[in-house]
């Protein structure tokens, strides 16, 4: 399963906003791809840190994450664990601008929306038969008023007239060592490279609005604990015409009272009487689809295991089923009727076993004499 966001930032679950921000800045200094030696791992780690901070720094998203996503990781938050929301850009430009030769322009082209995560718990029986669940969550959807452009209908999005659409301002300074070029984020467009003279009144120029989404999730038969279902295009809306993200539904299967599962096989312990174990016969055995009759051979020993073929879990890809392995445990009676005792004593004598044939009253008297 994915890591918890609090663990990602290394803060306690009751950490305040300043502690979360401080932890984020410290980690970003170390793992930023521009300064880390291992570029590939640094990019993944930096993205993970960003996603954690994006959720935990937003009070509403953090509340949703605490409520639904007790153990999440990259891609979690909001509603039973998700990542999304507005990207927060180059927050650390002030730390890394020198290493990169100055501030870099932000991406002004289409941007894919963030993926979301939703956790669902199902029973073993539901995993066996397959089921469906109705889910509801909040996500950022494309603004219906401006169609995601961020501009008021009838107006245009324009290139920033200060930076020319690059998102950065460049300045050249003459020094004794030569010309020095510095770059800073354009303060007029905040590095976006474009302006909306008349922002959309619905989304306030953001192009996306938070809204509730309802979905029916179909869970196929045979899913196991930790299985993941991808629902394409049901994540956060893309920006500037970019595609929507995906929704990932993670499944957890509750522990069953009697059955244990191992891949496609299921296991169960079944008690049987001494007489049934000794003489053999038919026994009713629980399965995930009801009672099943199986034959127990005479002389079955306690802890003997039998296999019911084809009574296990179905393959999630179809085309086969596992087995059910039944372990029988011989139950010794704790109370016997007079007739039952007489029969067992007769059996013991025939078997050559020594038995205590004294009456109960005689055994009590013997106990008092011992005292």
C-alpha positions, -999 to +999 in steps of 0.1 A: +000+000+000+011+036-005+029+056+022+010+079+046+013+116+038+024+124+074+051+098+071+062+113+037+068+147+053+079+132+087+054+151+108+029+141+135-008+138+126-015+169+148+012+190+132+002+226+126+005+245+093+039+260+101+054+226+110+041+210+078+055+239+057+089+238+074+092+200+069+082+204+033+108+231+026+136+210+043+127+179+022+124+198-010+159+213-006+173+178-004+152+160-030+148+187-057+159+171-091+181+201-098+204+195-068+200+157-061+226+133-075+201+105-083+179+124-108+154+096-114+147+088-078+147+125-069+120+133-093+097+106-079+105+116-043+100+153-050+066+145-066+057+125-036+066+153-012+047+178-033+016+157-033+017+152+005+022+190+011-006+199-014-031+178+007-019+185+042-015+223+036-051+226+025-075+224+056-104+209+037-083+184+018-065+175+050-098+169+068-110+147+040-077+128+040-078+123+078-114+110+076-111+086+046-074+080+041-058+067+073-030+051+054-023+066+021+006+076-001+015+092-034-018+099-051-038+099-018-059+125-001-092+143-001-118+116+000-105+082+011-071+092-001-065+112-032-040+137-046-051+166-067-059+202-064-040+231-078-003+226-085+018+250-065+044+256-091+080+264-084+078+273-047+115+267-043+127+289-071+144+310-045+166+281-035+174+267-069+174+296-093+212+298-092+217+262-099+193+264-129+206+297-142+176+316-128+139+311-126+123+289-152+091+295-171+061+275-160+044+252-184+018+272-202+006+243-224-020+216-216-015+199-183-029+165-173-051+164-142-040+146-111-049+111-104-072+103-074-074+074-050-105+059-032-104+030-007-132+004-005-135-025+020-154-056+009-162-090+024-147-123+012-181-133-001-182-101-022-147-108-035-160-143-044-191-132-063-181-098-074-202-067-065-206-030-071-205+001-049-218+035-051-191+061-042-192+098-038-162+122-036-151+158-042-128+166-070-117+195-093-138+195-124-135+217-155-155+249-150-187+247-170-190+284-173-156+291-190-150+255-203-118+254-183-102+285-199-104+306-168-117+336-188-152+351-187-173+338-216-168+361-246-133+372-236-099+358-245-069+345-226-039+367-236-001+363-235+014+383-207+025+417-221+053+420-195+072+387-201+059+380-236+043+347-225+076+331-211+066+335-175+100+349-165+117+383-165+153+384-176+178+412-166+214+416-178+239+432-155+275+442-164+301+430-140+340+430-140+337+393-149+313+399-178+276+401-183+255+383-157+219+372-167+194+368-139+159+355-143+129+360-120+093+349-121+071+374-138+052+392-111+024+402-134+013+367-145+029+349-116+049+328-140+019+315-160+029+334-191-007+343-198-033+367-185-071+367-182-082+404-183-117+393-174-115+362-151-145+338-151-168+348-122-175+311-114-140+297-110-123+331-105-099+324-134-087+290-122-105+271-149-116+244-124-141+242-096-145+217-067-176+196-072-190+163-059-189+133-082-209+101-079-198+068-095-208+032-096-177+010-091-180-025-105-158-050-086-151-082-105-152-116-089-119-129-076-103-097-065-078-100-037-067-077-009-048-048-023-063-051-058-066-018-077-092-008-102-085+021-126-113+043-138-100+064-167-108+101-168-125+102-133-097+121-116-090+158-115-098+178-146-068+188-168-057+224-171-055+245-203-071+217-223-051+189-208-067+154-203-084+145-170-066+123-145-077+088-135-094+074-104-077+044-087-099+024-064-080+003-039-097-028-024-092-043+010-109-076+019-121-081+055-108-110+075-134-138+075-146-156+106-140-191+093-123-190+059-087-182+052-075-173+017-042-179+000-043-167-036-072-186-052-074-213-025-095-211+006-090-230+039-114-239+066-114-260+098-144-283+104-151-303+136-163-339+133-173-365+159-151-394+170-176-418+155-177-401+121-139-400+120-137-437+130-165-450+108-164-425+079-194-411+061-208-380+046-201-346+061-217-312+053-189-287+047-194-249+044-182-233+012-183-197-001-214-207-022-233-227+005-231-262+020-213-290+001-213-327+009-180-346+010-171-381+020-148-387+050-129-420+049-131-443+078-102-439+102-097-402+095-072-387+120-076-353+136-060-325+115-064-345+083-069-322+053-091-329+023-094-310-009-126-298-026-116-290-061-131-260-078-146-246-046-121-219-041-119-183-054-125-176-091-097-161-112-102-124-117-091-129-153-117-157-157-111-193-168-107-212-135-112-215-098-091-225-069-098-252-044-111-254-008-089-273+017-109-287+046-090-297+078-111-320+101-106-318+138-120-347+159-140-334+188-139-354+221-172-352+239-171-336+274-203-351+286-216-386+280-249-403+287-249-436+306-255-455+273-228-436+255-203-444+283-213-480+283-207-482+246-173-465+248-162-487+277-171-517+256-151-503+227-122-497+250-122-532+264-123-546+229-094-524+219-074-535+250-074-501+266-074-498+304-103-478+317-115-465+350-147-485+356-155-471+390-187-453+395-188-415+401-196-420+438-167-444+442-143-419+426-156-391+450-151-413+481-116-422+469-108-385+465-119-378+502-098-407+514-068-392+497-072-360+516 
